[in-house]
Amino acid sequence: MSERVRCLIIGSGPAGYTATIYASRANLDPVLYEGIQPGGQLTTTTEVENFPGFPEGITGTELMEIMKKQAGRFGANLRNGIVTDVDLNASPKKVIIDGSKEIEADTVIISTGATAKYLGIPDEVKYAGMGVSACATCDGFFYRKKVVAVVGGGDTACEEAIYLSGLASKVYLIVRKPFLRASKVMQDRVADNPKIEVLFESNTLGLFGDNGVEGAHIVKRKGEADEEKFDIAIDGFFLAIGHTPNTAFLKGQIELDEAGYIATAGDRPLTNIEGVFAAGDVADPTYRQAITAAGSGCKAAIEAERYLAEKGL
């Protein structure tokens, strides 16, 4: 037997919890399923210093716990569970939780986020929060006047390297290919930046350090006759090889862009399906910040409230 709800929120994190706070205060009686990683990507971040209202900074886990507590204060129904199937074209929408429980929802807010791509070396896990990061804008501040490395050769990697060069004393850009895939303007900016040293045809074999990242083991021209292995001394290691939006369960159900992000109507969280809204990194390949995710969660809840009012639901 299915359960009927007015507003179902899929995924936690800044977007999901903010949407829940607004939906609860609007008396929408929202139900939120936290997903595989309650609190989202932010729970893997140590110190958060750029979220307004916390002048001394706060850990990502603490920030998510505060948001969750605030959502609960207004009576939101917060649940553990993973969405395994959906029928968003049904009326009401049908969502399957953990392969068995069916929820019927008049409105759905999707805030499942995006997952950073990693190289797959064990040291990325070992030094998580101790020098390894997938967000220069989030964590670059901690590496002022230090030496860092950025992995990647596209526009994002170049942008991260340029951003970090304004904080760090030196930036290595570790590029797998013998060239940059980035646009010409970004290539020129990297080449003209005296703080950036590009290591072409290079791969990271591992990281080392006693109490955090102190360096990286690099191999150049791996497998070639002139293969060369060497170490670089660094304080921070930034991944910039892309993100994967958590939308696999939505394929064929909703309009996605070529990278798999949910397509929305400009700066509004509207999807191509009436009554379905998207918030946070799952629909944002550009900013990927906690504050922008929270703002989009607010918008999604307001749009859901308006939709329900217009439909008399």
Contacts in CASP RR format, 6 or more apart in sequence:
PFRMAT RR
TARGET T0000
AUTHOR 0000-0000-0000
METHOD contacts of the structure
MODEL  1
MSERVRCLIIGSGPAGYTATIYASRANLDPVLYEGIQPGGQLTTTTEVEN
FPGFPEGITGTELMEIMKKQAGRFGANLRNGIVTDVDLNASPKKVIIDGS
KEIEADTVIISTGATAKYLGIPDEVKYAGMGVSACATCDGFFYRKKVVAV
VGGGDTACEEAIYLSGLASKVYLIVRKPFLRASKVMQDRVADNPKIEVLF
ESNTLGLFGDNGVEGAHIVKRKGEADEEKFDIAIDGFFLAIGHTPNTAFL
KGQIELDEAGYIATAGDRPLTNIEGVFAAGDVADPTYRQAITAAGSGCKA
AIEAERYLAEKGL
1 102 0 8 1.000
2 94 0 8 1.000
2 102 0 8 1.000
2 103 0 8 1.000
2 104 0 8 1.000
3 101 0 8 1.000
3 102 0 8 1.000
3 103 0 8 1.000
3 104 0 8 1.000
4 92 0 8 1.000
4 103 0 8 1.000
4 104 0 8 1.000
4 105 0 8 1.000
4 106 0 8 1.000
5 29 0 8 1.000
5 30 0 8 1.000
5 31 0 8 1.000
5 103 0 8 1.000
5 104 0 8 1.000
5 105 0 8 1.000
5 106 0 8 1.000
6 28 0 8 1.000
6 29 0 8 1.000
6 30 0 8 1.000
6 105 0 8 1.000
6 106 0 8 1.000
6 107 0 8 1.000
6 308 0 8 1.000
6 313 0 8 1.000
7 23 0 8 1.000
7 28 0 8 1.000
7 29 0 8 1.000
7 30 0 8 1.000
7 31 0 8 1.000
7 105 0 8 1.000
7 106 0 8 1.000
7 107 0 8 1.000
7 108 0 8 1.000
7 109 0 8 1.000
7 301 0 8 1.000
7 304 0 8 1.000
7 308 0 8 1.000
8 30 0 8 1.000
8 31 0 8 1.000
8 32 0 8 1.000
8 33 0 8 1.000
8 93 0 8 1.000
8 95 0 8 1.000
8 103 0 8 1.000
8 105 0 8 1.000
8 107 0 8 1.000
8 108 0 8 1.000
8 109 0 8 1.000
9 16 0 8 1.000
9 19 0 8 1.000
9 20 0 8 1.000
9 23 0 8 1.000
9 30 0 8 1.000
9 31 0 8 1.000
9 32 0 8 1.000
9 33 0 8 1.000
9 108 0 8 1.000
9 109 0 8 1.000
9 111 0 8 1.000
10 32 0 8 1.000
10 33 0 8 1.000
10 35 0 8 1.000
10 83 0 8 1.000
10 95 0 8 1.000
10 108 0 8 1.000
10 109 0 8 1.000
10 110 0 8 1.000
10 111 0 8 1.000
10 112 0 8 1.000
11 32 0 8 1.000
11 33 0 8 1.000
11 34 0 8 1.000
11 35 0 8 1.000
11 40 0 8 1.000
11 110 0 8 1.000
11 111 0 8 1.000
11 112 0 8 1.000
11 113 0 8 1.000
12 32 0 8 1.000
12 34 0 8 1.000
12 35 0 8 1.000
12 37 0 8 1.000
12 38 0 8 1.000
12 39 0 8 1.000
12 40 0 8 1.000
12 64 0 8 1.000
12 68 0 8 1.000
12 111 0 8 1.000
13 39 0 8 1.000
13 40 0 8 1.000
13 41 0 8 1.000
13 42 0 8 1.000
13 64 0 8 1.000
13 67 0 8 1.000
13 111 0 8 1.000
13 113 0 8 1.000
13 293 0 8 1.000
14 42 0 8 1.000
14 63 0 8 1.000
14 64 0 8 1.000
14 67 0 8 1.000
14 280 0 8 1.000
14 290 0 8 1.000
14 291 0 8 1.000
14 293 0 8 1.000
14 294 0 8 1.000
14 297 0 8 1.000
15 111 0 8 1.000
15 113 0 8 1.000
15 279 0 8 1.000
15 280 0 8 1.000
15 281 0 8 1.000
15 282 0 8 1.000
15 293 0 8 1.000
15 294 0 8 1.000
15 295 0 8 1.000
15 296 0 8 1.000
15 297 0 8 1.000
15 300 0 8 1.000
16 32 0 8 1.000
16 109 0 8 1.000
16 111 0 8 1.000
16 279 0 8 1.000
16 280 0 8 1.000
16 297 0 8 1.000
17 32 0 8 1.000
17 39 0 8 1.000
17 64 0 8 1.000
17 67 0 8 1.000
17 68 0 8 1.000
17 70 0 8 1.000
17 71 0 8 1.000
17 294 0 8 1.000
18 67 0 8 1.000
18 279 0 8 1.000
18 293 0 8 1.000
18 294 0 8 1.000
18 295 0 8 1.000
18 297 0 8 1.000
18 298 0 8 1.000
18 301 0 8 1.000
19 30 0 8 1.000
19 109 0 8 1.000
19 111 0 8 1.000
19 279 0 8 1.000
19 297 0 8 1.000
19 298 0 8 1.000
19 300 0 8 1.000
19 301 0 8 1.000
19 304 0 8 1.000
20 30 0 8 1.000
20 32 0 8 1.000
20 71 0 8 1.000
20 72 0 8 1.000
20 76 0 8 1.000
20 78 0 8 1.000
20 301 0 8 1.000
21 67 0 8 1.000
21 70 0 8 1.000
21 71 0 8 1.000
21 74 0 8 1.000
21 76 0 8 1.000
21 301 0 8 1.000
22 297 0 8 1.000
22 298 0 8 1.000
22 301 0 8 1.000
22 302 0 8 1.000
22 305 0 8 1.000
23 30 0 8 1.000
23 76 0 8 1.000
23 109 0 8 1.000
23 301 0 8 1.000
23 304 0 8 1.000
23 305 0 8 1.000
24 30 0 8 1.000
24 71 0 8 1.000
24 72 0 8 1.000
24 74 0 8 1.000
24 75 0 8 1.000
24 76 0 8 1.000
25 74 0 8 1.000
26 301 0 8 1.000
26 302 0 8 1.000
26 305 0 8 1.000
28 107 0 8 1.000
28 301 0 8 1.000
28 304 0 8 1.000
28 305 0 8 1.000
28 308 0 8 1.000
29 77 0 8 1.000
30 76 0 8 1.000
30 77 0 8 1.000
30 301 0 8 1.000
31 76 0 8 1.000
31 77 0 8 1.000
31 79 0 8 1.000
31 103 0 8 1.000
31 105 0 8 1.000
32 71 0 8 1.000
32 76 0 8 1.000
32 77 0 8 1.000
32 78 0 8 1.000
32 79 0 8 1.000
33 79 0 8 1.000
33 80 0 8 1.000
33 81 0 8 1.000
33 82 0 8 1.000
33 83 0 8 1.000
33 97 0 8 1.000
34 78 0 8 1.000
34 79 0 8 1.000
34 80 0 8 1.000
34 81 0 8 1.000
35 80 0 8 1.000
35 81 0 8 1.000
35 82 0 8 1.000
35 83 0 8 1.000
35 112 0 8 1.000
36 82 0 8 1.000
37 43 0 8 1.000
38 64 0 8 1.000
38 68 0 8 1.000
38 80 0 8 1.000
39 64 0 8 1.000
39 68 0 8 1.000
40 64 0 8 1.000
40 113 0 8 1.000
41 113 0 8 1.000
41 114 0 8 1.000
41 115 0 8 1.000
41 116 0 8 1.000
41 281 0 8 1.000
42 48 0 8 1.000
42 60 0 8 1.000
42 61 0 8 1.000
42 63 0 8 1.000
42 64 0 8 1.000
42 290 0 8 1.000
43 60 0 8 1.000
43 61 0 8 1.000
43 64 0 8 1.000
44 128 0 8 1.000
44 129 0 8 1.000
45 59 0 8 1.000
45 60 0 8 1.000
45 129 0 8 1.000
45 133 0 8 1.000
45 135 0 8 1.000
45 138 0 8 1.000
45 139 0 8 1.000
46 59 0 8 1.000
46 60 0 8 1.000
46 129 0 8 1.000
47 57 0 8 1.000
47 58 0 8 1.000
47 59 0 8 1.000
47 60 0 8 1.000
47 139 0 8 1.000
47 142 0 8 1.000
48 54 0 8 1.000
48 57 0 8 1.000
48 58 0 8 1.000
48 59 0 8 1.000
48 60 0 8 1.000
48 63 0 8 1.000
48 138 0 8 1.000
48 290 0 8 1.000
49 57 0 8 1.000
49 141 0 8 1.000
50 137 0 8 1.000
50 138 0 8 1.000
50 141 0 8 1.000
50 289 0 8 1.000
50 290 0 8 1.000
50 291 0 8 1.000
51 57 0 8 1.000
51 58 0 8 1.000
51 63 0 8 1.000
51 290 0 8 1.000
51 291 0 8 1.000
52 291 0 8 1.000
54 63 0 8 1.000
58 66 0 8 1.000
63 290 0 8 1.000
68 78 0 8 1.000
71 78 0 8 1.000
72 78 0 8 1.000
81 97 0 8 1.000
81 98 0 8 1.000
82 97 0 8 1.000
82 98 0 8 1.000
83 95 0 8 1.000
83 96 0 8 1.000
83 97 0 8 1.000
83 112 0 8 1.000
83 249 0 8 1.000
84 96 0 8 1.000
84 97 0 8 1.000
84 98 0 8 1.000
84 99 0 8 1.000
84 249 0 8 1.000
85 95 0 8 1.000
85 96 0 8 1.000
85 99 0 8 1.000
85 249 0 8 1.000
86 93 0 8 1.000
86 94 0 8 1.000
86 95 0 8 1.000
86 96 0 8 1.000
86 108 0 8 1.000
86 249 0 8 1.000
86 250 0 8 1.000
86 253 0 8 1.000
87 93 0 8 1.000
87 94 0 8 1.000
87 95 0 8 1.000
87 253 0 8 1.000
88 108 0 8 1.000
88 250 0 8 1.000
88 253 0 8 1.000
88 254 0 8 1.000
88 273 0 8 1.000
88 276 0 8 1.000
89 253 0 8 1.000
89 273 0 8 1.000
92 104 0 8 1.000
92 105 0 8 1.000
92 106 0 8 1.000
93 104 0 8 1.000
93 105 0 8 1.000
93 106 0 8 1.000
93 107 0 8 1.000
93 108 0 8 1.000
93 275 0 8 1.000
93 276 0 8 1.000
94 102 0 8 1.000
94 103 0 8 1.000
94 104 0 8 1.000
94 105 0 8 1.000
95 102 0 8 1.000
95 103 0 8 1.000
95 104 0 8 1.000
95 105 0 8 1.000
95 108 0 8 1.000
96 102 0 8 1.000
96 103 0 8 1.000
97 103 0 8 1.000
106 275 0 8 1.000
106 308 0 8 1.000
106 311 0 8 1.000
106 313 0 8 1.000
107 275 0 8 1.000
107 276 0 8 1.000
107 277 0 8 1.000
107 304 0 8 1.000
107 307 0 8 1.000
107 308 0 8 1.000
108 275 0 8 1.000
108 276 0 8 1.000
108 277 0 8 1.000
109 269 0 8 1.000
109 276 0 8 1.000
109 277 0 8 1.000
109 278 0 8 1.000
109 279 0 8 1.000
109 297 0 8 1.000
109 300 0 8 1.000
109 301 0 8 1.000
109 304 0 8 1.000
110 250 0 8 1.000
110 254 0 8 1.000
110 262 0 8 1.000
110 271 0 8 1.000
110 276 0 8 1.000
110 277 0 8 1.000
110 278 0 8 1.000
110 279 0 8 1.000
110 282 0 8 1.000
110 283 0 8 1.000
111 278 0 8 1.000
111 279 0 8 1.000
111 280 0 8 1.000
111 282 0 8 1.000
111 293 0 8 1.000
111 297 0 8 1.000
111 300 0 8 1.000
112 245 0 8 1.000
112 246 0 8 1.000
112 247 0 8 1.000
112 282 0 8 1.000
113 245 0 8 1.000
113 246 0 8 1.000
113 280 0 8 1.000
113 281 0 8 1.000
113 282 0 8 1.000
113 293 0 8 1.000
114 243 0 8 1.000
114 244 0 8 1.000
114 245 0 8 1.000
114 246 0 8 1.000
114 261 0 8 1.000
114 281 0 8 1.000
114 282 0 8 1.000
114 285 0 8 1.000
114 288 0 8 1.000
115 243 0 8 1.000
115 244 0 8 1.000
115 246 0 8 1.000
116 134 0 8 1.000
116 135 0 8 1.000
116 239 0 8 1.000
116 242 0 8 1.000
116 243 0 8 1.000
117 239 0 8 1.000
117 241 0 8 1.000
117 242 0 8 1.000
117 243 0 8 1.000
117 244 0 8 1.000
118 124 0 8 1.000
118 134 0 8 1.000
118 239 0 8 1.000
118 241 0 8 1.000
119 151 0 8 1.000
119 204 0 8 1.000
119 239 0 8 1.000
119 241 0 8 1.000
121 204 0 8 1.000
121 205 0 8 1.000
121 206 0 8 1.000
121 207 0 8 1.000
123 132 0 8 1.000
123 206 0 8 1.000
123 207 0 8 1.000
123 208 0 8 1.000
124 132 0 8 1.000
124 207 0 8 1.000
124 237 0 8 1.000
124 239 0 8 1.000
126 207 0 8 1.000
127 207 0 8 1.000
127 209 0 8 1.000
127 212 0 8 1.000
127 213 0 8 1.000
127 237 0 8 1.000
130 211 0 8 1.000
130 212 0 8 1.000
130 213 0 8 1.000
131 212 0 8 1.000
131 213 0 8 1.000
131 235 0 8 1.000
131 236 0 8 1.000
131 237 0 8 1.000
132 207 0 8 1.000
132 213 0 8 1.000
132 236 0 8 1.000
132 237 0 8 1.000
132 239 0 8 1.000
133 139 0 8 1.000
133 140 0 8 1.000
133 236 0 8 1.000
133 237 0 8 1.000
133 238 0 8 1.000
133 239 0 8 1.000
134 238 0 8 1.000
134 239 0 8 1.000
134 240 0 8 1.000
134 243 0 8 1.000
135 238 0 8 1.000
135 288 0 8 1.000
136 150 0 8 1.000
136 160 0 8 1.000
136 163 0 8 1.000
136 164 0 8 1.000
136 238 0 8 1.000
136 240 0 8 1.000
137 163 0 8 1.000
137 289 0 8 1.000
138 289 0 8 1.000
138 290 0 8 1.000
139 238 0 8 1.000
140 148 0 8 1.000
140 163 0 8 1.000
140 164 0 8 1.000
140 167 0 8 1.000
140 168 0 8 1.000
140 238 0 8 1.000
141 167 0 8 1.000
143 164 0 8 1.000
143 167 0 8 1.000
143 168 0 8 1.000
143 235 0 8 1.000
143 236 0 8 1.000
144 167 0 8 1.000
144 168 0 8 1.000
145 167 0 8 1.000
145 168 0 8 1.000
145 169 0 8 1.000
146 168 0 8 1.000
146 169 0 8 1.000
146 235 0 8 1.000
146 236 0 8 1.000
147 168 0 8 1.000
147 169 0 8 1.000
147 170 0 8 1.000
147 171 0 8 1.000
147 172 0 8 1.000
147 233 0 8 1.000
147 234 0 8 1.000
147 235 0 8 1.000
147 236 0 8 1.000
148 164 0 8 1.000
148 168 0 8 1.000
148 170 0 8 1.000
148 171 0 8 1.000
148 172 0 8 1.000
148 234 0 8 1.000
148 235 0 8 1.000
148 236 0 8 1.000
148 237 0 8 1.000
148 238 0 8 1.000
149 171 0 8 1.000
149 172 0 8 1.000
149 173 0 8 1.000
149 174 0 8 1.000
149 204 0 8 1.000
149 216 0 8 1.000
149 232 0 8 1.000
149 234 0 8 1.000
149 236 0 8 1.000
149 237 0 8 1.000
149 238 0 8 1.000
150 157 0 8 1.000
150 160 0 8 1.000
150 161 0 8 1.000
150 164 0 8 1.000
150 171 0 8 1.000
150 172 0 8 1.000
150 173 0 8 1.000
150 174 0 8 1.000
150 238 0 8 1.000
150 240 0 8 1.000
151 157 0 8 1.000
151 174 0 8 1.000
151 204 0 8 1.000
151 237 0 8 1.000
151 238 0 8 1.000
151 239 0 8 1.000
151 240 0 8 1.000
151 241 0 8 1.000
152 173 0 8 1.000
152 174 0 8 1.000
152 175 0 8 1.000
152 176 0 8 1.000
152 240 0 8 1.000
152 241 0 8 1.000
153 173 0 8 1.000
153 175 0 8 1.000
153 176 0 8 1.000
153 177 0 8 1.000
153 180 0 8 1.000
153 181 0 8 1.000
153 182 0 8 1.000
153 240 0 8 1.000
154 180 0 8 1.000
154 181 0 8 1.000
154 182 0 8 1.000
154 186 0 8 1.000
154 240 0 8 1.000
155 181 0 8 1.000
155 182 0 8 1.000
155 183 0 8 1.000
155 186 0 8 1.000
156 240 0 8 1.000
156 242 0 8 1.000
157 173 0 8 1.000
157 175 0 8 1.000
157 182 0 8 1.000
157 240 0 8 1.000
157 241 0 8 1.000
158 173 0 8 1.000
158 180 0 8 1.000
158 182 0 8 1.000
158 186 0 8 1.000
158 187 0 8 1.000
158 189 0 8 1.000
158 190 0 8 1.000
159 186 0 8 1.000
159 240 0 8 1.000
160 238 0 8 1.000
160 240 0 8 1.000
161 171 0 8 1.000
161 173 0 8 1.000
161 190 0 8 1.000
161 193 0 8 1.000
161 196 0 8 1.000
161 240 0 8 1.000
162 186 0 8 1.000
162 189 0 8 1.000
162 190 0 8 1.000
162 193 0 8 1.000
162 196 0 8 1.000
164 171 0 8 1.000
164 238 0 8 1.000
165 171 0 8 1.000
165 193 0 8 1.000
165 195 0 8 1.000
165 196 0 8 1.000
166 195 0 8 1.000
168 195 0 8 1.000
169 195 0 8 1.000
170 195 0 8 1.000
170 197 0 8 1.000
171 193 0 8 1.000
171 195 0 8 1.000
171 196 0 8 1.000
171 197 0 8 1.000
172 196 0 8 1.000
172 197 0 8 1.000
172 198 0 8 1.000
172 199 0 8 1.000
172 232 0 8 1.000
172 234 0 8 1.000
173 190 0 8 1.000
173 196 0 8 1.000
173 197 0 8 1.000
173 198 0 8 1.000
173 199 0 8 1.000
174 199 0 8 1.000
174 202 0 8 1.000
174 203 0 8 1.000
174 204 0 8 1.000
174 216 0 8 1.000
174 218 0 8 1.000
175 198 0 8 1.000
175 199 0 8 1.000
175 200 0 8 1.000
175 201 0 8 1.000
175 202 0 8 1.000
176 201 0 8 1.000
176 202 0 8 1.000
176 203 0 8 1.000
177 200 0 8 1.000
177 201 0 8 1.000
178 200 0 8 1.000
178 201 0 8 1.000
179 200 0 8 1.000
180 186 0 8 1.000
180 187 0 8 1.000
180 190 0 8 1.000
180 198 0 8 1.000
182 190 0 8 1.000
190 196 0 8 1.000
190 198 0 8 1.000
191 198 0 8 1.000
199 218 0 8 1.000
199 220 0 8 1.000
199 232 0 8 1.000
201 220 0 8 1.000
201 221 0 8 1.000
202 218 0 8 1.000
202 219 0 8 1.000
202 220 0 8 1.000
203 218 0 8 1.000
203 219 0 8 1.000
203 222 0 8 1.000
204 216 0 8 1.000
204 217 0 8 1.000
204 218 0 8 1.000
204 237 0 8 1.000
205 216 0 8 1.000
205 217 0 8 1.000
205 218 0 8 1.000
205 219 0 8 1.000
205 229 0 8 1.000
206 216 0 8 1.000
206 217 0 8 1.000
207 213 0 8 1.000
207 215 0 8 1.000
207 216 0 8 1.000
207 217 0 8 1.000
207 237 0 8 1.000
208 214 0 8 1.000
208 215 0 8 1.000
208 216 0 8 1.000
208 217 0 8 1.000
208 231 0 8 1.000
209 215 0 8 1.000
213 234 0 8 1.000
213 235 0 8 1.000
213 236 0 8 1.000
213 237 0 8 1.000
214 233 0 8 1.000
214 234 0 8 1.000
214 235 0 8 1.000
215 231 0 8 1.000
215 232 0 8 1.000
215 233 0 8 1.000
215 234 0 8 1.000
215 237 0 8 1.000
216 231 0 8 1.000
216 232 0 8 1.000
216 234 0 8 1.000
216 237 0 8 1.000
217 229 0 8 1.000
217 231 0 8 1.000
218 229 0 8 1.000
218 230 0 8 1.000
218 231 0 8 1.000
218 232 0 8 1.000
219 227 0 8 1.000
219 228 0 8 1.000
219 229 0 8 1.000
220 227 0 8 1.000
220 228 0 8 1.000
220 229 0 8 1.000
220 230 0 8 1.000
221 227 0 8 1.000
221 228 0 8 1.000
243 281 0 8 1.000
243 285 0 8 1.000
243 288 0 8 1.000
245 256 0 8 1.000
245 259 0 8 1.000
245 260 0 8 1.000
245 261 0 8 1.000
245 262 0 8 1.000
245 281 0 8 1.000
245 282 0 8 1.000
245 283 0 8 1.000
245 285 0 8 1.000
246 282 0 8 1.000
247 254 0 8 1.000
247 256 0 8 1.000
247 260 0 8 1.000
247 261 0 8 1.000
247 262 0 8 1.000
247 282 0 8 1.000
250 256 0 8 1.000
250 262 0 8 1.000
254 262 0 8 1.000
254 271 0 8 1.000
254 272 0 8 1.000
254 273 0 8 1.000
254 276 0 8 1.000
255 262 0 8 1.000
255 263 0 8 1.000
255 271 0 8 1.000
255 272 0 8 1.000
256 262 0 8 1.000
256 263 0 8 1.000
257 263 0 8 1.000
257 285 0 8 1.000
259 285 0 8 1.000
261 282 0 8 1.000
261 283 0 8 1.000
261 284 0 8 1.000
261 285 0 8 1.000
262 271 0 8 1.000
262 278 0 8 1.000
262 282 0 8 1.000
262 283 0 8 1.000
263 271 0 8 1.000
263 272 0 8 1.000
263 283 0 8 1.000
264 270 0 8 1.000
264 271 0 8 1.000
264 278 0 8 1.000
264 283 0 8 1.000
265 271 0 8 1.000
268 299 0 8 1.000
268 303 0 8 1.000
269 277 0 8 1.000
269 278 0 8 1.000
269 279 0 8 1.000
269 283 0 8 1.000
269 296 0 8 1.000
269 297 0 8 1.000
269 299 0 8 1.000
269 300 0 8 1.000
269 303 0 8 1.000
270 277 0 8 1.000
270 303 0 8 1.000
271 277 0 8 1.000
271 278 0 8 1.000
274 307 0 8 1.000
275 304 0 8 1.000
275 307 0 8 1.000
277 300 0 8 1.000
277 303 0 8 1.000
277 304 0 8 1.000
278 296 0 8 1.000
278 300 0 8 1.000
279 293 0 8 1.000
279 295 0 8 1.000
279 296 0 8 1.000
279 297 0 8 1.000
279 299 0 8 1.000
279 300 0 8 1.000
280 292 0 8 1.000
280 293 0 8 1.000
280 296 0 8 1.000
280 297 0 8 1.000
281 288 0 8 1.000
281 293 0 8 1.000
283 296 0 8 1.000
284 292 0 8 1.000
284 293 0 8 1.000
284 296 0 8 1.000
END
